[in-house]
Amino acid sequence: MVNGVQTRAEALAANIAQMIIERGLSAGDWVGTMDELREQTGFARSTVSEAVRLLADRGSIDIRPGRGGGLFVANLSPVVRLRHTLLTVREQPTTVADAIAVRDALELLVDTDAARHRDADDIVALRTLLSKLKQSTSDVDAFMRANWQLHERIAQITTNHMARAVYLSMTACIKDLSAHADPETPTDDAGYYQHRVAIHSELVESIIAGDTERTVKAVEKHHGLLKI
C-alpha cells in the first residue's frame, strides 16, 4: 500500500486470491498464464506482473516457466497456511508449524468421534458457537476467537482423552504465538468470510447429524481452506 491506499497490483492480487478460493482450487491446480490474466482483467502487463510477484512472495502461487508452465496454486507451508486463516506468526514459526501439523493430523479423529458421541447439550453448544462465528465476520480478532472456540468445543466431545488433550494444547500453542493478519491478507472481503462460515457450518451440521462419512468430507473441505 502507498500512504494507506491499495495499489492496482495489490487489488489485483487480492482478486486473484479470492478467485482461487471461489473456484475451490487446491495445491497444484492451474490458475492461468500472465497473458490470460492480462486479457481477463484489462490491466497492463506491468500491473499483472507485480500482482503475480506479490502472490508468489506470499506463497500463494507457483510460477512455472517453459512449455506447460504458467501460474499454479502453491503447496502452502503450514505457516503460510496460517496467514491465510487471518493470522500471522509473531515468533517461533517452526514451533507453530509443528503445532499445526499435529492438530491437522488429529482433526479427522476428533471430528468424527464428535459425530459419534455428540449429545443434546453438545448440539446446542455447537449451534450457539456457529451463530457466534457468523456474527463475527466484521472483526478479525472476534472471528478467530469464535473459530477457535468452536473447534475447541468440538474437541471436548471426543471420548479419546489423549487426542482431546493434545489437540487443545496445540490450539493453545497456535493462539499464543500468533496474531491477527496484516493488511495484505483479504480480511475485509465479505466473500472470503462467507466461504469460511459455509465450510464451518457444514462441519457442524455433519457432526450434529451424527454422519461420520459426511464429517470426513467436511474435514477435507476444512483442510482445503487455503488451507486451514
C-alpha positions as CSV (number, residue, x, y, z in Angstrom):
1,M,0.0,0.0,0.0
2,V,1.1,3.6,-0.6
3,N,0.0,6.0,2.1
4,G,-2.7,3.6,3.1
5,V,-4.1,3.3,-0.4
6,Q,-4.2,-0.1,-2.1
7,T,-2.3,-0.1,-5.4
8,R,-3.7,-1.6,-8.6
9,A,-1.3,-4.6,-8.3
10,E,-2.4,-5.2,-4.6
11,A,-6.0,-5.0,-5.6
12,L,-5.5,-7.5,-8.5
13,A,-3.5,-9.8,-6.2
14,A,-6.4,-9.8,-3.7
15,N,-8.9,-10.5,-6.6
16,I,-6.8,-13.5,-7.8
17,A,-6.5,-14.9,-4.3
18,Q,-10.3,-14.6,-3.9
19,M,-10.8,-16.3,-7.3
20,I,-8.7,-19.2,-6.2
21,I,-10.9,-19.6,-3.1
22,E,-14.2,-19.2,-5.0
23,R,-13.1,-21.9,-7.6
24,G,-12.1,-24.2,-4.8
25,L,-8.6,-24.7,-6.3
26,S,-6.1,-26.8,-4.4
27,A,-2.3,-27.0,-4.4
28,G,-1.0,-27.7,-7.9
29,D,-4.2,-26.6,-9.7
30,W,-3.9,-24.4,-12.8
31,V,-4.6,-20.7,-12.3
32,G,-3.7,-19.3,-15.8
33,T,-1.0,-17.5,-17.6
34,M,0.2,-13.9,-17.4
35,D,-1.3,-13.2,-20.8
36,E,-4.6,-14.7,-19.8
37,L,-4.8,-12.6,-16.6
38,R,-3.9,-9.5,-18.6
39,E,-6.7,-10.2,-21.1
40,Q,-9.2,-11.1,-18.4
41,T,-8.5,-8.1,-16.2
42,G,-7.6,-5.4,-18.7
43,F,-4.6,-4.4,-16.6
44,A,-1.2,-3.5,-18.1
45,R,1.4,-6.2,-18.2
46,S,3.5,-4.4,-15.5
47,T,0.5,-4.4,-13.1
48,V,-0.2,-8.1,-13.7
49,S,3.5,-9.0,-13.2
50,E,3.6,-7.1,-9.9
51,A,0.4,-8.8,-8.7
52,V,1.8,-12.2,-9.6
53,R,5.1,-11.3,-7.8
54,L,3.1,-10.3,-4.7
55,L,1.2,-13.6,-4.7
56,A,4.4,-15.6,-5.3
57,D,6.2,-13.8,-2.4
58,R,3.2,-14.6,-0.1
59,G,3.5,-18.3,-1.0
60,S,0.0,-18.4,-2.7
61,I,1.1,-19.3,-6.2
62,D,4.0,-21.0,-8.0
63,I,5.3,-19.6,-11.3
64,R,6.4,-22.4,-13.6
65,P,8.4,-21.4,-16.7
66,G,8.6,-23.1,-20.1
67,R,6.2,-25.2,-22.1
68,G,3.2,-26.3,-20.0
69,G,4.1,-23.6,-17.5
70,G,2.1,-20.8,-16.0
71,L,0.6,-20.0,-12.6
72,F,-0.4,-22.7,-10.2
73,V,-1.7,-22.8,-6.7
74,A,1.2,-23.3,-4.4
75,N,1.6,-26.2,-2.0
76,L,1.4,-24.0,1.1
77,S,3.6,-24.5,4.1
78,P,1.9,-24.6,7.5
79,V,2.9,-21.1,8.4
80,V,1.8,-19.7,5.0
81,R,-1.5,-21.6,5.5
82,L,-1.8,-19.9,8.9
83,R,-1.6,-16.4,7.3
84,H,-4.5,-17.3,5.0
85,T,-6.7,-18.1,8.0
86,L,-6.3,-14.4,9.0
87,L,-3.3,-15.0,11.3
88,T,0.4,-14.2,11.1
89,V,3.1,-15.8,13.3
90,R,4.7,-13.5,15.8
91,E,7.6,-15.8,16.8
92,Q,8.8,-19.4,16.8
93,P,7.5,-20.2,13.3
94,T,8.9,-23.7,13.4
95,T,7.0,-24.4,16.7
96,V,3.8,-23.1,15.2
97,A,4.2,-25.2,12.1
98,D,4.7,-28.3,14.2
99,A,1.6,-27.5,16.2
100,I,-0.5,-27.0,13.1
101,A,0.8,-30.3,11.7
102,V,-0.1,-32.2,14.9
103,R,-3.5,-30.5,15.1
104,D,-4.3,-31.2,11.5
105,A,-3.4,-34.9,11.9
106,L,-5.8,-35.2,14.8
107,E,-8.7,-33.2,13.2
108,L,-10.3,-36.2,11.4
109,L,-10.2,-38.4,14.5
110,V,-11.5,-35.6,16.8
111,D,-14.3,-34.5,14.5
112,T,-15.6,-38.0,13.5
113,D,-15.5,-39.1,17.1
114,A,-17.6,-35.9,18.0
115,A,-20.1,-37.0,15.3
116,R,-20.4,-40.4,17.1
117,H,-20.8,-39.1,20.6
118,R,-22.4,-35.7,20.5
119,D,-25.5,-35.3,22.7
120,A,-28.3,-32.8,23.1
121,D,-26.2,-30.3,25.1
122,D,-23.3,-30.6,22.6
123,I,-25.7,-29.8,19.7
124,V,-27.0,-26.7,21.5
125,A,-23.4,-25.5,22.2
126,L,-22.2,-26.1,18.7
127,R,-25.1,-24.2,17.1
128,T,-24.6,-21.3,19.6
129,L,-20.9,-21.1,18.7
130,L,-21.6,-21.4,15.0
131,S,-24.0,-18.5,15.3
132,K,-21.3,-16.5,17.1
133,L,-18.9,-17.2,14.3
134,K,-21.4,-16.0,11.7
135,Q,-21.9,-12.7,13.7
136,S,-18.2,-12.0,14.0
137,T,-17.3,-11.5,10.3
138,S,-16.7,-7.8,10.6
139,D,-13.9,-8.2,13.1
140,V,-10.8,-10.3,12.5
141,D,-9.9,-10.9,16.2
142,A,-13.5,-11.8,17.1
143,F,-13.8,-14.1,14.1
144,M,-10.7,-16.0,15.1
145,R,-11.7,-16.3,18.7
146,A,-15.1,-17.6,17.7
147,N,-13.4,-20.0,15.3
148,W,-11.1,-21.4,18.0
149,Q,-13.9,-21.7,20.5
150,L,-16.0,-23.7,18.0
151,H,-13.1,-26.2,17.3
152,E,-12.3,-26.4,21.0
153,R,-15.9,-27.3,21.8
154,I,-15.9,-30.0,19.1
155,A,-12.7,-31.4,20.6
156,Q,-14.3,-31.5,24.1
157,I,-16.9,-34.0,22.8
158,T,-14.4,-36.8,21.8
159,T,-14.1,-39.7,24.2
160,N,-10.5,-40.1,23.3
161,H,-9.0,-38.1,26.2
162,M,-5.4,-38.2,24.8
163,A,-6.4,-36.9,21.4
164,R,-8.5,-34.1,23.1
165,A,-5.7,-33.1,25.4
166,V,-3.1,-32.9,22.6
167,Y,-5.5,-31.1,20.2
168,L,-6.4,-28.5,22.7
169,S,-2.8,-27.9,23.7
170,M,-1.8,-27.5,20.0
171,T,-4.6,-25.0,19.5
172,A,-3.4,-23.1,22.6
173,C,0.1,-23.0,21.2
174,I,-1.0,-21.6,17.9
175,K,-3.1,-18.9,19.7
176,D,-0.2,-17.9,22.0
177,L,2.3,-17.5,19.2
178,S,0.2,-15.8,16.5
179,A,-1.8,-12.6,16.0
180,H,-4.3,-11.3,13.5
181,A,-3.2,-10.9,9.9
182,D,-1.5,-7.9,8.4
183,P,-3.4,-5.9,5.8
184,E,-2.0,-7.8,2.8
185,T,-4.4,-10.7,3.6
186,P,-8.1,-10.5,2.4
187,T,-9.5,-9.7,5.8
188,D,-12.1,-7.2,4.5
189,D,-13.5,-9.4,1.8
190,A,-17.1,-10.5,2.6
191,G,-16.9,-13.4,0.2
192,Y,-13.9,-14.8,2.0
193,Y,-15.7,-14.8,5.3
194,Q,-18.8,-16.3,3.8
195,H,-16.7,-19.1,2.3
196,R,-15.2,-19.9,5.7
197,V,-18.5,-19.7,7.5
198,A,-20.1,-22.0,5.0
199,I,-17.4,-24.7,5.4
200,H,-17.6,-24.5,9.2
201,S,-21.4,-24.7,9.0
202,E,-21.2,-27.9,7.0
203,L,-18.7,-29.3,9.6
204,V,-21.0,-28.5,12.5
205,E,-24.1,-29.8,10.7
206,S,-22.4,-33.1,9.8
207,I,-21.4,-33.6,13.4
208,I,-24.8,-32.8,14.7
209,A,-26.3,-35.2,12.2
210,G,-24.0,-37.9,13.5
211,D,-22.9,-38.7,10.0
212,T,-19.3,-39.7,10.0
213,E,-18.9,-40.0,6.3
214,R,-20.3,-36.5,5.8
215,T,-18.0,-35.3,8.6
216,V,-14.9,-36.8,6.8
217,K,-15.9,-34.8,3.7
218,A,-16.4,-31.7,5.8
219,V,-13.0,-32.1,7.3
220,E,-11.4,-32.4,3.9
221,K,-13.1,-29.2,2.8
222,H,-12.0,-27.5,6.0
223,H,-8.4,-28.5,5.3
224,G,-8.8,-27.1,1.8
225,L,-9.3,-23.5,3.2
226,L,-6.1,-22.2,1.6
227,K,-5.8,-24.3,3.7
228,I,-6.8,-24.2,7.4
